[in-house]
Amino acid sequence: ISHCDVDEFLKEMKKVAEESYRVLKKDKYCAVLIGDTRRNKHMVPLGFKTMEVFQNAGFLLKENIIKQQHNCQTTGFWHDNSLRHNFLLIAHEYLFVFRKPE
C-alpha cells in the first residue's frame, strides 16, 4: 500500500467505506487505523483524506484517537531537532472511530 498512488488508494478506500456502510448495522461502529505519508519529499495528509472518504460514505466521526507510531523512518537531523525543540514529525497514526447513524 505504501507504493500505491494516493488517488488510487483513496479510490479503493471509497469502495471499502461504501461496503462497510452497507453491511454495518445502524448505530454500530467501524474503526480505521491509518497514518500520513510522504510523496516527493512532501507530506500527504492521507489520514484526513481517508476520514473524509468515510464521512462521504455516510459515517459520522465519533472519535479521532492519535496513536504514537514507533519505529518510524526519520533522518537523524530532524529527529534530534524535533526532540530538542518539542515538535513532532510524522510519528503518529490516526484511529478514526466512525458510527453509522440510526
Residue frames as a rotation matrix with the C-alpha (Angstrom) as fourth column:
ILE 1
0.566 0.824 0.000 0.00
0.824 -0.566 0.000 0.00
0.000 0.000 -1.000 0.00
SER 2
0.332 -0.499 -0.801 2.91
0.278 -0.760 0.588 2.36
-0.902 -0.418 -0.113 0.66
HIS 3
-0.760 -0.646 0.076 3.78
0.230 -0.157 0.960 2.23
-0.608 0.747 0.268 -3.04
CYS 4
-0.026 0.863 0.505 0.22
0.980 0.122 -0.158 2.90
-0.198 0.491 -0.849 -4.21
ASP 5
-0.714 0.004 0.700 -0.68
0.294 -0.906 0.304 6.13
0.635 0.423 0.646 -5.95
VAL 6
-0.938 0.323 -0.128 -2.60
0.006 -0.355 -0.935 8.28
-0.347 -0.878 0.331 -3.44
ASP 7
-0.383 0.841 -0.382 -5.59
-0.918 -0.393 0.055 8.80
-0.104 0.372 0.922 -5.74
GLU 8
-0.225 0.247 -0.943 -5.79
-0.388 0.865 0.319 5.07
0.894 0.437 -0.099 -6.47
PHE 9
-0.884 -0.137 -0.448 -5.57
0.340 0.469 -0.815 4.30
0.322 -0.872 -0.368 -2.74
LEU 10
-0.785 0.612 -0.095 -8.43
-0.365 -0.581 -0.727 6.71
-0.500 -0.536 0.680 -1.98
LYS 11
-0.239 0.684 -0.689 -10.49
-0.895 0.120 0.430 5.23
0.377 0.719 0.584 -4.81
GLU 12
-0.395 0.025 -0.918 -10.09
0.085 0.996 -0.009 1.77
0.915 -0.082 -0.396 -3.27
MET 13
-0.961 0.043 -0.275 -10.81
0.273 -0.052 -0.961 3.11
-0.055 -0.998 0.038 0.23
LYS 14
-0.557 0.818 -0.140 -14.05
-0.827 -0.562 0.009 4.56
-0.071 0.121 0.990 -1.13
LYS 15
-0.091 0.487 -0.869 -15.11
-0.434 0.766 0.474 1.03
0.896 0.420 0.142 -2.06
VAL 16
-0.668 -0.235 -0.706 -14.18
0.472 0.600 -0.646 -0.18
0.575 -0.765 -0.290 1.43
ALA 17
-0.954 0.298 -0.038 -16.11
-0.173 -0.646 -0.743 2.66
-0.246 -0.702 0.668 3.09
GLU 18
-0.327 0.883 -0.338 -19.22
-0.914 -0.204 0.350 2.15
0.240 0.423 0.874 0.98
GLU 19
-0.093 0.257 -0.962 -19.26
-0.098 0.959 0.266 -1.62
0.991 0.119 -0.064 1.54
SER 20
-0.854 -0.245 -0.458 -18.61
0.423 0.183 -0.887 -1.18
0.301 -0.952 -0.053 5.26
TYR 21
-0.791 0.611 0.034 -21.50
-0.570 -0.714 -0.406 1.25
-0.224 -0.340 0.913 5.46
ARG 22
-0.168 0.753 -0.636 -23.75
-0.754 0.318 0.575 -1.14
0.635 0.576 0.515 3.55
VAL 23
-0.070 0.099 -0.993 -23.12
0.179 0.980 0.086 -4.16
0.981 -0.171 -0.086 5.79
LEU 24
-0.929 -0.325 -0.174 -22.80
0.228 -0.134 -0.965 -2.43
0.291 -0.936 0.198 9.16
LYS 25
-0.020 0.955 -0.297 -25.94
0.947 0.114 0.299 -2.30
0.319 -0.276 -0.907 11.30
LYS 26
0.289 0.236 0.928 -27.35
0.093 -0.971 0.219 1.09
0.953 0.023 -0.303 12.26
ASP 27
0.753 -0.041 0.656 -25.82
-0.583 -0.503 0.637 2.71
0.304 -0.863 -0.403 15.36
LYS 28
0.810 -0.580 0.086 -22.77
0.481 0.741 0.470 0.39
-0.336 -0.339 0.879 15.20
TYR 29
0.618 -0.668 -0.414 -19.11
-0.458 -0.734 0.502 1.31
-0.639 -0.120 -0.759 14.83
CYS 30
0.811 -0.516 0.276 -16.29
0.539 0.473 -0.697 0.98
0.229 0.714 0.662 12.33
ALA 31
0.686 -0.646 -0.335 -12.66
-0.140 -0.569 0.810 1.86
-0.714 -0.509 -0.481 13.14
VAL 32
0.838 -0.474 0.269 -9.80
0.380 0.155 -0.912 2.65
0.391 0.867 0.310 10.76
LEU 33
0.543 -0.767 -0.342 -6.12
0.225 -0.260 0.939 2.94
-0.809 -0.587 0.031 11.72
ILE 34
0.600 -0.327 0.730 -4.11
0.763 -0.040 -0.645 4.97
0.241 0.944 0.226 9.21
GLY 35
0.110 -0.646 -0.756 -1.16
0.545 -0.597 0.589 7.32
-0.831 -0.477 0.286 9.09
ASP 36
0.799 0.041 -0.600 0.01
-0.378 -0.742 -0.554 10.10
-0.468 0.670 -0.577 6.83
THR 37
0.482 -0.651 0.587 2.70
0.768 0.636 0.074 9.61
-0.421 0.415 0.806 4.21
ARG 38
0.068 -0.518 -0.853 5.24
-0.300 -0.826 0.477 11.46
-0.952 0.223 -0.211 2.12
ARG 39
0.556 0.038 0.830 5.42
0.753 0.401 -0.523 11.73
-0.353 0.915 0.194 -1.65
ASN 40
0.295 -0.535 0.792 8.22
0.674 -0.471 -0.569 13.56
0.678 0.701 0.222 -3.47
LYS 41
-0.677 -0.693 -0.248 9.57
0.610 -0.339 -0.716 14.92
0.412 -0.636 0.652 -0.16
HIS 42
-0.646 0.538 0.542 6.19
-0.578 -0.808 0.114 16.43
0.499 -0.240 0.833 0.78
MET 43
-0.893 0.365 0.262 3.71
-0.042 0.512 -0.858 15.38
-0.448 -0.777 -0.442 3.43
VAL 44
-0.592 0.779 -0.206 0.39
-0.252 0.064 0.966 13.95
0.765 0.624 0.159 2.22
PRO 45
-0.637 0.389 0.666 -2.43
-0.744 -0.085 -0.663 14.06
-0.201 -0.917 0.343 4.83
LEU 46
-0.689 0.306 -0.657 -3.64
-0.234 0.764 0.601 10.57
0.686 0.568 -0.454 3.92
GLY 47
-0.838 0.371 -0.400 -5.31
0.538 0.434 -0.723 10.13
-0.094 -0.821 -0.564 7.29
PHE 48
-0.491 0.670 -0.556 -7.62
-0.134 -0.689 -0.712 13.10
-0.861 -0.275 0.429 6.88
LYS 49
-0.553 0.283 -0.783 -8.31
-0.828 -0.086 0.554 12.28
0.090 0.955 0.282 3.24
THR 50
-0.790 0.246 -0.562 -9.37
0.168 0.968 0.187 8.78
0.590 0.053 -0.806 4.33
MET 51
-0.749 0.537 -0.389 -11.51
0.386 -0.124 -0.914 10.25
-0.539 -0.835 -0.115 7.10
GLU 52
-0.468 0.563 -0.681 -13.36
-0.674 -0.726 -0.137 12.34
-0.571 0.395 0.720 4.50
VAL 53
-0.711 0.181 -0.679 -13.94
-0.469 0.597 0.651 9.26
0.523 0.782 -0.340 2.33
PHE 54
-0.770 0.417 -0.484 -15.69
0.594 0.745 -0.304 7.52
0.234 -0.521 -0.821 5.22
GLN 55
-0.585 0.579 -0.569 -17.71
0.110 -0.638 -0.762 10.61
-0.804 -0.508 0.310 6.10
ASN 56
-0.551 0.351 -0.757 -18.78
-0.814 -0.425 0.396 10.98
-0.183 0.835 0.520 2.46
ALA 57
-0.782 0.262 -0.566 -19.97
-0.019 0.897 0.442 7.36
0.623 0.356 -0.696 2.57
GLY 58
0.218 0.966 0.138 -22.36
-0.112 -0.115 0.987 8.35
0.970 -0.230 0.083 5.38
PHE 59
0.091 -0.250 -0.964 -20.40
0.874 0.484 -0.044 7.59
0.478 -0.838 0.263 8.56
LEU 60
0.836 0.094 0.541 -20.24
-0.183 -0.882 0.435 10.04
0.518 -0.462 -0.720 11.47
LEU 61
-0.200 -0.968 -0.152 -16.88
0.061 0.142 -0.988 10.60
0.978 -0.207 0.031 13.15
LYS 62
0.816 0.476 -0.329 -17.23
0.296 0.145 0.944 9.54
0.497 -0.867 -0.023 16.80
GLU 63
0.743 -0.644 -0.179 -13.55
0.048 -0.216 0.975 9.81
-0.667 -0.733 -0.130 17.83
ASN 64
0.714 -0.699 -0.048 -10.18
-0.129 -0.064 -0.990 10.74
0.689 0.712 -0.136 16.39
ILE 65
0.895 -0.437 0.086 -7.59
0.035 0.262 0.964 8.98
-0.444 -0.860 0.250 18.54
ILE 66
0.598 -0.771 -0.219 -3.96
-0.633 -0.286 -0.720 9.89
0.492 0.569 -0.659 17.87
LYS 67
0.952 -0.272 0.143 -1.63
0.153 0.822 0.548 6.95
-0.267 -0.500 0.824 18.43
GLN 68
0.291 -0.928 -0.234 2.13
-0.787 -0.371 0.493 7.26
-0.544 0.041 -0.838 18.67
GLN 69
0.968 -0.041 -0.246 3.83
-0.145 0.710 -0.689 5.31
0.204 0.703 0.682 15.91
HIS 70
0.476 -0.834 0.279 7.05
-0.334 0.123 0.935 3.52
-0.814 -0.538 -0.220 16.78
ASN 71
-0.149 -0.692 0.706 9.96
0.498 0.565 0.658 2.55
-0.854 0.450 0.261 14.50
CYS 72
0.887 0.446 -0.120 9.39
0.166 -0.551 -0.818 5.47
-0.431 0.705 -0.563 12.11
GLN 73
0.066 -0.858 0.510 11.92
0.998 0.066 -0.018 6.35
-0.018 0.510 0.860 9.47
THR 74
0.991 0.127 -0.030 13.15
0.126 -0.992 -0.016 9.86
-0.032 0.012 -0.999 10.24
THR 75
0.316 -0.931 0.185 16.50
0.314 -0.081 -0.946 11.35
0.895 0.357 0.267 9.48
GLY 76
-0.095 -0.459 -0.884 18.79
0.974 0.140 -0.177 11.95
0.205 -0.878 0.434 12.44
PHE 77
-0.913 -0.284 0.293 18.82
0.262 -0.958 -0.113 15.73
0.313 -0.026 0.950 11.95
TRP 78
-0.305 0.884 0.354 15.03
-0.432 -0.459 0.776 16.10
0.849 0.084 0.522 12.04
HIS 79
0.397 0.440 -0.806 14.54
0.453 0.669 0.589 13.51
0.798 -0.599 0.066 14.76
ASP 80
-0.379 -0.644 -0.664 17.11
0.908 -0.120 -0.401 15.14
0.179 -0.755 0.631 17.05
ASN 81
-0.945 0.027 0.325 15.74
-0.024 -1.000 0.014 18.65
0.325 0.006 0.946 16.44
SER 82
-0.024 1.000 0.000 12.16
-0.167 -0.004 0.986 17.54
0.986 0.024 0.167 16.99
LEU 83
0.322 0.083 -0.943 13.09
0.809 0.494 0.319 16.23
0.493 -0.865 0.092 20.43
ARG 84
-0.649 -0.690 -0.322 15.18
0.759 -0.558 -0.334 19.28
0.050 -0.461 0.886 21.28
HIS 85
-0.963 0.246 0.113 12.51
-0.229 -0.962 0.148 21.81
0.145 0.117 0.982 20.24
ASN 86
-0.682 0.701 0.209 9.45
0.081 0.357 -0.931 19.79
-0.727 -0.618 -0.300 21.27
PHE 87
0.027 0.743 -0.669 7.67
-0.925 -0.235 -0.299 19.24
-0.379 0.627 0.681 17.95
LEU 88
0.014 0.095 0.995 6.53
0.004 0.995 -0.095 16.11
-1.000 0.005 0.014 16.15
LEU 89
-0.740 -0.171 -0.650 7.14
-0.658 -0.017 0.753 14.88
-0.140 0.985 -0.100 12.67
ILE 90
0.291 0.790 -0.540 5.01
-0.774 0.526 0.352 12.19
0.562 0.315 0.765 11.08
ALA 91
-0.822 -0.547 -0.158 5.35
-0.308 0.661 -0.684 9.92
0.478 -0.514 -0.712 14.09
HIS 92
-0.606 0.706 0.366 1.71
-0.389 0.139 -0.911 9.14
-0.694 -0.695 0.190 14.72
GLU 93
-0.871 0.489 0.045 -1.28
0.307 0.471 0.827 7.36
0.383 0.734 -0.561 13.29
TYR 94
-0.556 0.780 0.288 -4.96
-0.827 -0.553 -0.100 8.15
0.081 -0.293 0.953 13.50
LEU 95
-0.884 0.467 -0.023 -7.52
0.466 0.877 -0.115 5.73
-0.033 -0.112 -0.993 14.86
PHE 96
-0.711 0.703 0.024 -10.77
-0.656 -0.675 0.337 7.04
0.253 0.224 0.941 13.43
VAL 97
-0.818 0.564 0.110 -13.87
0.427 0.725 -0.540 5.62
-0.385 -0.395 -0.834 15.08
PHE 98
-0.808 0.578 -0.115 -16.94
-0.480 -0.533 0.697 6.05
0.341 0.618 0.708 12.90
ARG 99
-0.630 0.708 0.318 -20.58
0.091 0.474 -0.876 5.39
-0.771 -0.523 -0.363 13.72
LYS 100
-0.816 0.505 0.282 -23.30
0.360 0.061 0.931 4.51
0.453 0.861 -0.232 11.27
PRO 101
-0.799 0.524 0.296 -26.27
-0.602 -0.689 -0.404 6.76
-0.008 -0.501 0.866 12.14
GLU 102
-0.617 0.665 0.421 -29.64
0.209 0.654 -0.727 5.32
-0.759 -0.361 -0.542 13.15
